Amino acid sequence: MRTSPALRRKLISVAAVSAALLTAASTASAAARESASHASAVPAAQTEAAPGAPAERLIVGYKAGAAEATSNPAAEADAAAKGKEAGEDVDFRRRLGTGAALVDLGDGLTRADVADVVDRYRADPQVAYVVPDRLNKPKADPNDTEYAKQWDLFESTAGMNVPAAWATSTGAGVTVAVIDTGYVTHSDLAANIVAGYDFIADTAVSADGDGRDANPADPGDYYAANECGSGIPAGNSSWHGTHVAGTIAAVTNNGKGVAGIAYGAKISPLRVLGKCGGYDSDIIDAITWASGGTVSGVPANANVAKVVNMSLGGDGACTSATQSAITAAVNRGTTVVVAAGNDNDNVANHSPGNCDNVISVGATNRTGAKASYSNYGSLVDISAPGGQTSTGTANGILSTLNSGAKTPSSESYAYYQGTSMATPHIAGLVALMKSANPTLTPAQIEAAVKSNARPLPGACSGGCGAGLADAARTVQAVSGSGGSGGSTGATYSSTTVVAIPDTGSAVESPITVSGRTGNAPAALQVGVDITHTYRGDLVVDLVAPDGTSYRLKAASSSDSADDVNATYSVNASAETADGTWKLRVQDTAAQDTGRLNGWKLTF
């Protein structure tokens, strides 16, 4: 049985104490100098799996004719002998395809420990080479020719910090269903496309001459003037689903085009939108089928998706029919990501962004503020880059497209804006998370996305969710390498109503948190519900248990809207989680009154 490094070192230490009774001090000193000379003679690069990380395995190549070059027992015996010489526990692991031997050093060794073993192999005339089994990671900056234009992935202010996540996950093993207009052939996407389905039953909508079938190809969704309603002008084909799919999983490091957020994932295109839009009935069946449910007349899905992207929407409440499909999909383990909508209105008025059990996504512009068109409100869960081309075309989101005005022509790339563009950023992030940790549930995924968001760098009026999604922090959190995992997403709340006096002293509402160890998260979520007839008068602060104050909202004479119904993200990582937290609210100007209806903390 292999002895653990920690136990082995304890045994060695006991032996050393016994040996000291019998060995002259000068001999011990000489041995120490010899060990030090072994370590110092080996370059650091030959002892590390990655910069600063001592190797746990070595690859040993033996010279032709050496018994160890072909005999596993001989290589195993040699590893044991080298380990004994160095005072380490060295095991033969396996033979590589090149004939070299992989030997295991265990964990917990210092660079000097590794160097000592390396030196023993280097001194053996039968050894051709000995090198560390180095750790390789995907390169953060891909070679795609248009990557420099994808500010939404990497810019420090308003980008989603995607490249730093690629060292941990690229989305491999995850299928994302894009419920949209279908897919038009594009060489920067083709390798990541798997079978989907055309769910459009109405031939007037499908524009491809038939109803439902296994071909989700996008024939174009152009329409003539008044064809989609009186007074509605003509519109060219959007190739919308292809643009969305490219943001999620465009082929990356292929020396062309754009990079996908989860470029190791696969896209299953499900066609539900055609000429003038698409019906709930088709969308409901697509949600069901994508998540592994059964749809009458449609073959079983061989590419069940763990993520669904719906960059679509309509007006009104979430219907029971749509909610039923979403809930069933989530219960099957599929995370449903939807666009909040582009009406500059409360998302509560627009479906499916107002449905339960979804991640509802708002859009931000290149400065990190709410995009002018984006819907808002307490039902928005998270914000992501959606672009704003009114401030310059290059401030939109660049992705895969087609140049055809009506029917497919040559493949292309183009900038679009919208919550439709923000949503695939989150769907791509979910794919990265699910690949890094396949056991995550949809609830855990949503909690982690929120708890690892960054505070929105720009302004948002009305509620933009937990902040700007941060891919690297979130993926690191769920893979166990940092961040706030969001596995519990515990919420503490107060529903006590507190009156806010006009031009009066600050009022406070307490919440006591207990039973949590360590500090609060770096993205503590603070939900605030205030009724007030001129919210620009209000100053809102979060007060930590030690009295430290965090400004959530400043007064503003130009903010004349009613109420404060928003979720703020606070870096409270320096604060002990347990204790009494307070929300402090003050009305700083005359003529308006209000009340604090309640607030909550989500860890």
C-alpha positions as CSV (number, residue, x, y, z in Angstrom):
1,M,0.0,0.0,0.0
2,R,1.3,3.5,-0.9
3,T,2.1,5.6,2.1
4,S,0.8,9.2,2.0
5,P,3.5,11.8,1.7
6,A,2.5,13.4,5.0
7,L,2.6,10.1,6.9
8,R,5.8,9.0,5.1
9,R,7.5,12.3,6.2
10,K,6.5,11.7,9.8
11,L,8.1,8.2,9.7
12,I,11.2,9.7,8.1
13,S,11.4,12.3,10.8
14,V,11.1,9.7,13.6
15,A,13.9,7.7,11.9
16,A,16.0,10.8,11.6
17,V,15.7,11.4,15.4
18,S,16.9,7.9,16.1
19,A,19.7,8.1,13.6
20,A,20.9,11.3,15.1
21,L,21.8,9.4,18.3
22,L,24.2,7.2,16.2
23,T,25.5,9.7,13.6
24,A,28.1,12.4,14.0
25,A,26.9,15.9,13.6
26,S,29.5,16.5,10.9
27,T,28.1,13.7,8.8
28,A,24.6,15.1,9.0
29,S,25.9,18.5,8.0
30,A,27.6,17.0,5.0
31,A,24.4,15.2,4.0
32,A,22.4,18.4,4.2
33,R,24.9,20.2,2.0
34,E,24.8,17.3,-0.5
35,S,21.0,17.5,-0.7
36,A,21.1,21.2,-1.1
37,S,23.5,20.9,-4.0
38,H,21.3,18.3,-5.7
39,A,18.3,20.7,-5.5
40,S,20.2,23.8,-6.6
41,A,21.7,22.0,-9.6
42,V,18.2,21.4,-11.2
43,P,16.6,24.4,-13.0
44,A,13.2,25.4,-11.6
45,A,11.5,24.7,-15.0
46,Q,12.5,21.0,-14.7
47,T,10.7,20.7,-11.3
48,E,7.4,22.5,-11.9
49,A,4.1,21.4,-13.5
50,A,3.2,25.1,-13.9
51,P,5.0,28.3,-12.7
52,G,5.2,28.1,-8.9
53,A,3.6,24.6,-8.7
54,P,5.9,21.7,-8.0
55,A,5.5,18.7,-10.3
56,E,3.6,15.7,-9.0
57,R,4.7,13.5,-11.8
58,L,7.8,13.1,-14.0
59,I,8.2,11.7,-17.5
60,V,11.3,9.6,-17.7
61,G,12.8,8.5,-21.0
62,Y,15.3,5.6,-20.9
63,K,18.1,5.0,-23.5
64,A,17.7,2.1,-26.0
65,G,18.9,-1.1,-24.5
66,A,18.1,-0.2,-20.9
67,A,15.8,-2.8,-19.3
68,E,13.6,0.1,-18.0
69,A,12.9,1.2,-21.6
70,T,10.7,-1.8,-22.3
71,S,10.1,-3.6,-19.0
72,N,7.4,-2.1,-16.6
73,P,8.7,-4.1,-13.6
74,A,12.2,-2.8,-14.3
75,A,10.9,0.8,-14.5
76,E,8.9,0.3,-11.3
77,A,11.9,-1.0,-9.5
78,D,14.0,1.9,-10.7
79,A,11.4,4.4,-9.5
80,A,11.3,2.8,-6.1
81,A,15.1,2.9,-5.9
82,K,15.4,6.5,-7.0
83,G,12.8,7.4,-4.5
84,K,14.6,5.6,-1.7
85,E,17.8,7.5,-2.6
86,A,16.0,10.8,-2.5
87,G,14.0,10.0,0.6
88,E,10.8,10.3,-1.4
89,D,8.0,7.9,-2.3
90,V,8.2,7.5,-6.1
91,D,5.9,5.1,-8.0
92,F,5.8,3.9,-11.6
93,R,2.4,4.9,-13.0
94,R,2.3,3.7,-16.6
95,R,4.1,3.5,-19.9
96,L,3.5,6.3,-22.4
97,G,3.0,5.8,-26.1
98,T,6.5,7.0,-26.8
99,G,7.9,4.3,-24.4
100,A,8.7,6.8,-21.7
101,A,7.7,6.0,-18.1
102,L,5.4,8.2,-16.1
103,V,6.3,8.2,-12.4
104,D,4.2,9.6,-9.6
105,L,5.7,11.7,-6.8
106,G,2.5,12.3,-4.9
107,D,1.4,15.8,-3.7
108,G,2.7,18.1,-1.0
109,L,6.3,18.0,-2.3
110,T,8.4,21.2,-2.4
111,R,10.5,22.2,-5.4
112,A,13.6,21.0,-3.6
113,D,12.0,17.6,-3.0
114,V,11.2,17.3,-6.7
115,A,14.7,18.5,-7.7
116,D,16.2,15.8,-5.5
117,V,14.3,13.1,-7.4
118,V,15.1,14.7,-10.8
119,D,18.7,14.8,-9.9
120,R,18.8,11.1,-9.1
121,Y,17.4,10.3,-12.6
122,R,19.7,12.8,-14.3
123,A,22.7,11.1,-12.7
124,D,21.7,7.7,-14.1
125,P,23.6,6.9,-17.4
126,Q,20.6,4.8,-18.6
127,V,18.3,7.8,-18.5
128,A,18.0,9.8,-21.7
129,Y,15.8,12.6,-20.2
130,V,13.6,13.4,-17.2
131,V,11.1,16.2,-17.4
132,P,8.1,17.3,-15.3
133,D,4.6,16.2,-16.4
134,R,3.6,19.8,-17.1
135,L,0.1,21.2,-16.8
136,N,-1.3,22.7,-20.1
137,K,-4.2,25.1,-20.3
138,P,-6.1,26.7,-23.2
139,K,-4.6,29.9,-24.3
140,A,-6.6,32.9,-23.1
141,D,-6.3,34.9,-26.3
142,P,-7.6,33.0,-29.3
143,N,-6.2,33.6,-32.9
144,D,-9.6,34.4,-34.4
145,T,-9.2,37.4,-36.7
146,E,-12.1,39.4,-35.4
147,Y,-11.5,38.7,-31.7
148,A,-10.1,42.1,-31.0
149,K,-13.5,43.6,-31.9
150,Q,-15.3,41.4,-29.2
151,W,-15.1,44.0,-26.4
152,D,-18.0,42.2,-24.7
153,L,-15.7,39.3,-23.9
154,F,-12.6,40.9,-22.5
155,E,-12.7,44.7,-21.9
156,S,-12.1,45.5,-18.2
157,T,-15.0,48.0,-17.8
158,A,-18.0,46.3,-19.4
159,G,-16.7,43.0,-20.7
160,M,-17.7,39.7,-19.1
161,N,-14.2,38.5,-18.2
162,V,-14.5,35.5,-20.4
163,P,-10.9,34.7,-21.4
164,A,-9.8,34.1,-17.8
165,A,-12.6,31.4,-17.6
166,W,-11.2,29.4,-20.5
167,A,-8.3,28.2,-18.4
168,T,-10.9,26.2,-16.4
169,S,-13.6,25.4,-18.9
170,T,-14.5,25.8,-22.6
171,G,-18.0,24.2,-22.4
172,A,-16.9,20.7,-23.6
173,G,-19.6,18.1,-23.2
174,V,-22.5,20.5,-23.0
175,T,-25.2,21.0,-25.6
176,V,-27.0,24.4,-25.7
177,A,-30.4,24.5,-27.4
178,V,-30.9,27.8,-29.3
179,I,-34.7,28.2,-29.6
180,D,-34.8,30.9,-32.4
181,T,-34.9,31.3,-36.2
182,G,-32.9,28.2,-36.9
183,Y,-29.4,28.0,-38.4
184,V,-27.9,29.2,-41.7
185,T,-24.7,27.5,-42.7
186,H,-21.6,29.2,-41.5
187,S,-18.1,27.8,-41.5
188,D,-17.3,29.5,-38.2
189,L,-20.1,27.6,-36.5
190,A,-20.5,24.3,-38.5
191,A,-18.1,22.2,-36.4
192,N,-20.2,22.9,-33.3
193,I,-23.6,22.3,-34.7
194,V,-25.5,19.1,-33.8
195,A,-28.9,18.0,-34.9
196,G,-31.9,20.2,-34.0
197,Y,-35.5,20.5,-35.2
198,D,-37.9,22.8,-37.0
199,F,-40.9,23.2,-34.7
200,I,-42.8,25.7,-36.8
201,A,-46.1,24.0,-37.7
202,D,-47.8,26.9,-39.6
203,T,-46.5,27.1,-43.2
204,A,-47.4,30.8,-43.4
205,V,-44.8,31.3,-40.6
206,S,-42.2,28.7,-41.6
207,A,-41.5,30.2,-45.0
208,D,-39.8,27.0,-46.0
209,G,-42.8,25.4,-47.7
210,D,-43.5,22.8,-45.1
211,G,-44.4,22.3,-41.4
212,R,-42.4,20.5,-38.7
213,D,-39.4,18.4,-39.7
214,A,-35.9,17.5,-38.7
215,N,-34.3,20.3,-40.7
216,P,-33.8,23.5,-38.7
217,A,-32.2,25.4,-41.6
218,D,-33.1,29.1,-41.6
219,P,-34.6,30.0,-45.0
220,G,-34.9,33.7,-44.0
221,D,-37.6,35.6,-42.1
222,Y,-37.9,38.7,-44.4
223,Y,-41.4,40.2,-44.8
224,A,-43.1,42.7,-47.1
225,A,-44.6,46.0,-46.0
226,N,-47.9,45.4,-44.0
227,E,-47.4,41.6,-44.2
228,C,-46.8,41.5,-40.4
229,G,-49.4,44.1,-39.6
230,S,-50.9,47.3,-40.9
231,G,-48.3,50.0,-41.1
232,I,-45.3,47.7,-40.4
233,P,-42.7,48.4,-43.0
234,A,-40.8,45.6,-44.9
235,G,-37.9,43.9,-43.1
236,N,-34.9,41.9,-44.3
237,S,-34.0,38.5,-43.0
238,S,-32.4,38.7,-39.6
239,W,-30.5,35.4,-39.4
240,H,-31.1,36.0,-35.7
241,G,-30.5,32.4,-34.5
242,T,-27.2,32.2,-36.2
243,H,-26.0,35.4,-34.6
244,V,-27.0,34.1,-31.1
245,A,-25.4,30.7,-31.7
246,G,-22.1,32.4,-32.7
247,T,-21.9,34.3,-29.4
248,I,-22.3,31.0,-27.5
249,A,-20.1,28.6,-29.5
250,A,-18.4,30.0,-32.6
251,V,-15.4,27.8,-33.4
252,T,-12.4,29.3,-31.7
253,N,-8.7,29.3,-32.4
254,N,-9.4,28.5,-36.0
255,G,-7.6,31.6,-37.4
256,K,-10.8,33.2,-38.6
257,G,-13.9,35.1,-37.5
258,V,-15.0,35.4,-33.9
259,A,-14.6,33.5,-30.7
260,G,-17.5,31.8,-28.9
261,I,-17.9,32.0,-25.2
262,A,-18.3,28.3,-24.7
263,Y,-16.5,27.2,-27.9
264,G,-16.1,23.6,-26.6
265,A,-19.9,23.3,-26.4
266,K,-22.4,22.2,-29.1
267,I,-25.4,24.1,-30.5
268,S,-28.7,22.4,-31.2
269,P,-30.7,24.8,-33.3
270,L,-34.5,24.6,-32.7
271,R,-36.5,26.7,-35.2
272,V,-39.6,28.4,-33.7
273,L,-39.4,31.9,-35.2
274,G,-40.2,32.5,-38.9
275,K,-42.0,35.2,-40.9
276,C,-43.5,37.7,-38.4
277,G,-42.5,35.7,-35.3
278,G,-43.5,32.5,-33.8
279,Y,-46.2,31.0,-31.6
280,D,-46.2,29.9,-28.0
281,S,-47.3,26.4,-28.9
282,D,-44.2,25.8,-31.0
283,I,-41.9,27.4,-28.4
284,I,-43.5,25.2,-25.7
285,D,-42.8,22.1,-27.7
286,A,-39.2,23.2,-28.4
287,I,-38.5,23.8,-24.7
288,T,-40.0,20.4,-23.8
289,W,-38.0,18.5,-26.5
290,A,-34.8,20.4,-25.9
291,S,-34.8,19.3,-22.3
292,G,-35.5,15.7,-23.0
293,G,-39.3,15.7,-22.8
294,T,-41.6,13.9,-25.2
295,V,-43.4,15.7,-28.0
296,S,-46.0,13.9,-30.0
297,G,-45.0,13.2,-33.6
298,V,-41.4,14.3,-33.0
299,P,-38.6,11.7,-32.6
300,A,-36.8,11.5,-29.3
301,N,-34.0,14.1,-28.9
302,A,-30.5,12.5,-29.1
303,N,-28.9,15.8,-28.1
304,V,-30.6,16.7,-24.9
305,A,-29.6,20.2,-23.8
306,K,-28.5,21.2,-20.4
307,V,-28.9,24.9,-21.4
308,V,-31.7,26.5,-23.3
309,N,-31.3,30.0,-24.9
310,M,-34.4,32.0,-25.7
311,S,-33.6,35.4,-27.2
312,L,-37.3,36.0,-27.9
313,G,-40.3,37.4,-26.2
314,G,-43.8,39.0,-26.4
315,D,-46.0,41.2,-24.3
316,G,-48.1,40.2,-21.3
317,A,-47.9,37.9,-18.3
318,C,-46.2,34.5,-18.4
319,T,-48.9,32.1,-19.3
320,S,-49.6,28.9,-17.4
321,A,-48.8,26.9,-20.6
322,T,-45.4,28.5,-21.0
323,Q,-44.6,28.3,-17.3
324,S,-45.5,24.6,-17.2
325,A,-43.0,23.9,-20.0
326,I,-40.2,25.9,-18.4
327,T,-40.8,24.3,-14.9
328,A,-40.7,20.8,-16.4
329,A,-37.5,21.6,-18.3
330,V,-35.9,22.9,-15.1
331,N,-37.0,19.8,-13.2
332,R,-35.3,17.7,-15.8
333,G,-32.1,19.6,-15.0
334,T,-32.0,22.1,-17.9
335,T,-31.2,25.8,-17.2
336,V,-33.5,28.2,-19.1
337,V,-32.0,31.5,-20.1
338,V,-34.2,34.2,-21.6
339,A,-34.1,37.8,-22.8
340,A,-35.7,40.4,-20.6
341,G,-36.8,42.3,-23.7
342,N,-36.0,45.6,-25.6
343,D,-38.9,47.8,-24.7
344,N,-37.2,50.0,-22.0
345,D,-40.1,48.8,-19.8
346,N,-40.5,46.7,-16.7
347,V,-39.9,43.1,-17.6
348,A,-42.9,42.2,-15.5
349,N,-44.9,43.1,-18.6
350,H,-43.1,40.8,-21.1
351,S,-42.9,37.0,-21.4
352,P,-41.0,34.8,-21.1
353,G,-38.6,37.2,-19.3
354,N,-41.2,37.4,-16.5
355,C,-41.6,33.7,-16.0
356,D,-40.5,31.8,-12.9
357,N,-37.5,29.4,-12.9
358,V,-35.6,31.3,-15.7
359,I,-32.5,33.4,-15.7
360,S,-33.9,36.7,-17.1
361,V,-31.1,38.7,-18.7
362,G,-30.9,42.5,-19.2
363,A,-28.5,44.2,-21.5
364,T,-25.6,46.6,-20.8
365,N,-23.7,48.9,-23.2
366,R,-20.0,49.3,-23.6
367,T,-19.7,51.6,-20.6
368,G,-21.5,49.0,-18.4
369,A,-24.7,51.0,-18.0
370,K,-28.1,49.7,-18.8
371,A,-28.6,49.8,-22.5
372,S,-31.2,52.4,-23.4
373,Y,-33.6,49.8,-24.9
374,S,-33.2,47.1,-22.2
375,N,-36.1,46.1,-20.0
376,Y,-35.5,46.3,-16.3
377,G,-37.2,45.5,-13.0
378,S,-37.0,43.2,-10.0
379,L,-37.5,40.2,-12.2
380,V,-34.2,40.8,-14.1
381,D,-31.7,38.3,-12.6
382,I,-28.5,39.4,-14.3
383,S,-27.1,41.8,-16.8
384,A,-24.7,41.0,-19.7
385,P,-23.3,42.9,-22.7
386,G,-26.0,43.5,-25.3
387,G,-24.3,46.5,-27.0
388,Q,-25.7,49.8,-28.2
389,T,-25.0,50.6,-31.8
390,S,-26.6,54.1,-31.6
391,T,-23.3,55.2,-30.0
392,G,-21.3,53.5,-32.8
393,T,-21.6,50.3,-34.8
394,A,-18.5,48.8,-33.1
395,N,-20.3,49.2,-29.7
396,G,-22.6,46.4,-30.7
397,I,-22.1,42.7,-30.4
398,L,-20.2,41.1,-33.3
399,S,-21.1,37.5,-34.3
400,T,-21.8,35.2,-37.2
401,L,-24.4,36.1,-39.8
402,N,-25.4,35.8,-43.5
403,S,-25.3,38.6,-46.1
404,G,-28.6,37.6,-47.7
405,A,-31.4,40.2,-47.6
406,K,-34.1,37.7,-48.1
407,T,-32.7,34.2,-48.7
408,P,-29.3,32.8,-47.7
409,S,-26.3,34.2,-49.5
410,S,-22.6,34.3,-48.4
411,E,-21.7,34.0,-44.7
412,S,-20.7,37.1,-42.9
413,Y,-20.3,38.8,-39.5
414,A,-22.2,41.8,-38.2
415,Y,-22.8,43.9,-35.1
416,Y,-26.3,43.5,-33.5
417,Q,-27.7,45.0,-30.2
418,G,-30.3,43.8,-27.9
419,T,-31.2,41.6,-24.9
420,S,-31.1,38.9,-27.6
421,M,-27.4,39.5,-27.7
422,A,-27.0,39.6,-23.9
423,T,-28.8,36.4,-23.3
424,P,-26.4,34.1,-25.2
425,H,-23.6,35.6,-23.1
426,I,-25.3,34.0,-20.1
427,A,-26.2,30.8,-21.9
428,G,-22.5,30.5,-22.9
429,L,-21.5,31.1,-19.3
430,V,-23.9,28.4,-18.0
431,A,-22.3,26.0,-20.5
432,L,-18.9,26.8,-19.1
433,M,-20.2,26.2,-15.6
434,K,-22.0,22.9,-16.4
435,S,-18.9,21.6,-18.1
436,A,-16.7,22.5,-15.1
437,N,-19.2,20.9,-12.7
438,P,-21.8,18.6,-14.3
439,T,-23.6,18.1,-10.9
440,L,-24.8,21.7,-10.8
441,T,-28.6,22.1,-10.7
442,P,-30.3,25.0,-12.4
443,A,-31.0,26.7,-9.0
444,Q,-27.3,26.4,-8.1
445,I,-26.3,27.8,-11.5
446,E,-28.5,30.8,-11.1
447,A,-27.3,31.5,-7.5
448,A,-23.7,31.3,-8.6
449,V,-24.1,33.6,-11.6
450,K,-25.7,36.2,-9.3
451,S,-23.4,35.9,-6.3
452,N,-20.3,36.2,-8.5
453,A,-21.4,39.2,-10.6
454,R,-19.6,42.5,-10.5
455,P,-21.3,45.7,-9.5
456,L,-22.7,47.3,-12.7
457,P,-20.0,49.9,-13.7
458,G,-22.6,52.2,-15.2
459,A,-26.0,53.6,-14.3
460,C,-29.2,51.5,-14.1
461,S,-32.6,52.9,-13.4
462,G,-35.3,50.4,-12.4
463,G,-33.3,47.3,-11.6
464,C,-30.7,45.4,-13.6
465,G,-30.4,42.3,-11.5
466,A,-27.4,41.2,-9.5
467,G,-24.9,43.2,-11.6
468,L,-22.7,42.4,-14.6
469,A,-22.0,38.7,-15.0
470,D,-18.3,37.8,-14.5
471,A,-17.4,34.5,-16.3
472,A,-14.1,33.9,-14.7
473,R,-15.3,34.4,-11.1
474,T,-18.3,32.3,-11.7
475,V,-16.6,29.4,-13.3
476,Q,-13.8,29.4,-10.7
477,A,-16.4,29.4,-8.0
478,V,-18.3,26.3,-9.3
479,S,-15.1,24.4,-10.1
480,G,-13.9,24.9,-6.5
481,S,-11.0,27.3,-7.4
482,G,-12.4,30.6,-6.0
483,G,-15.4,32.9,-6.0
484,S,-18.7,32.3,-4.3
485,G,-20.1,29.0,-5.3
486,G,-23.7,29.9,-4.7
487,S,-24.5,26.4,-3.5
488,T,-26.8,27.6,-0.8
489,G,-27.8,31.1,-2.0
490,A,-29.2,31.7,1.5
491,T,-31.4,34.8,1.8
492,Y,-32.2,36.8,4.9
493,S,-35.0,39.3,4.7
494,S,-37.0,41.9,6.6
495,T,-40.6,42.7,5.7
496,T,-41.0,45.4,8.4
497,V,-42.3,48.6,6.9
498,V,-40.4,51.7,8.0
499,A,-41.6,55.2,7.2
500,I,-39.1,57.6,5.5
501,P,-39.6,61.1,6.8
502,D,-39.4,64.1,4.4
503,T,-36.0,65.8,4.7
504,G,-35.6,64.0,8.0
505,S,-33.0,61.8,9.8
506,A,-31.9,58.5,8.3
507,V,-34.0,55.5,9.2
508,E,-32.6,52.0,9.6
509,S,-34.0,48.5,9.2
510,P,-32.0,45.6,10.7
511,I,-31.4,42.0,9.5
512,T,-29.6,39.5,11.8
513,V,-27.5,36.9,10.1
514,S,-26.5,33.9,12.1
515,G,-25.0,30.4,11.5
516,R,-22.7,31.4,8.7
517,T,-19.0,30.9,9.0
518,G,-16.3,33.2,7.6
519,N,-16.8,36.4,5.7
520,A,-19.6,37.7,3.4
521,P,-19.2,37.2,-0.3
522,A,-17.4,39.5,-2.7
523,A,-20.8,39.9,-4.5
524,L,-23.3,40.2,-1.6
525,Q,-26.7,40.8,-3.1
526,V,-28.8,43.5,-1.5
527,G,-32.4,43.7,-2.6
528,V,-34.3,46.9,-1.8
529,D,-38.0,47.7,-2.1
530,I,-38.8,51.4,-1.4
531,T,-41.9,53.3,-2.3
532,H,-41.2,57.0,-2.8
533,T,-42.6,59.7,-5.1
534,Y,-39.2,61.2,-6.1
535,R,-36.4,58.6,-5.6
536,G,-33.7,61.2,-6.5
537,D,-34.1,62.5,-2.9
538,L,-32.9,59.2,-1.4
539,V,-29.6,58.1,-0.2
540,V,-29.4,54.3,0.6
541,D,-26.5,52.6,2.4
542,L,-25.8,49.1,3.6
543,V,-24.3,49.0,7.1
544,A,-22.2,46.0,8.0
545,P,-22.2,44.5,11.5
546,D,-18.9,46.4,12.4
547,G,-20.5,49.7,11.3
548,T,-18.8,50.0,7.9
549,S,-21.1,51.7,5.4
550,Y,-21.5,50.8,1.7
551,R,-23.2,53.3,-0.5
552,L,-25.9,51.6,-2.6
553,K,-27.6,54.7,-4.0
554,A,-26.7,58.4,-4.0
555,A,-29.1,61.3,-4.2
556,S,-29.6,62.8,-7.7
557,S,-31.7,65.8,-8.6
558,S,-32.1,64.5,-12.2
559,D,-33.7,61.2,-11.1
560,S,-37.3,62.1,-10.9
561,A,-38.8,58.6,-11.2
562,D,-40.8,56.9,-8.5
563,D,-39.7,54.1,-6.1
564,V,-36.5,52.1,-5.7
565,N,-36.9,48.5,-6.5
566,A,-33.4,47.1,-7.3
567,T,-30.8,44.6,-6.3
568,Y,-27.3,45.9,-5.6
569,S,-24.1,43.9,-5.6
570,V,-21.6,44.8,-2.8
571,N,-18.1,43.5,-2.3
572,A,-18.5,42.7,1.4
573,S,-15.6,40.1,1.5
574,A,-13.9,42.1,4.3
575,E,-16.9,41.8,6.6
576,T,-17.8,38.9,8.9
577,A,-21.0,37.3,7.7
578,D,-22.7,36.8,11.0
579,G,-24.1,39.8,12.9
580,T,-26.7,42.5,12.4
581,W,-26.7,44.2,9.1
582,K,-28.7,47.4,8.5
583,L,-30.2,49.2,5.5
584,R,-30.0,53.0,6.1
585,V,-32.3,55.3,4.1
586,Q,-32.4,59.1,4.2
587,D,-34.6,61.6,2.3
588,T,-32.3,64.6,1.6
589,A,-34.8,67.0,0.0
590,A,-38.2,68.4,0.7
591,Q,-41.8,67.7,-0.6
592,D,-41.8,63.9,-1.0
593,T,-42.3,61.1,1.5
594,G,-42.1,57.3,1.2
595,R,-41.6,54.0,3.0
596,L,-39.1,51.1,3.1
597,N,-41.3,48.1,2.4
598,G,-38.6,45.6,3.0
599,W,-35.1,44.4,2.0
600,K,-33.0,41.3,1.8
601,L,-29.5,39.9,1.8
602,T,-28.5,37.0,-0.4
603,F,-25.2,35.2,0.4
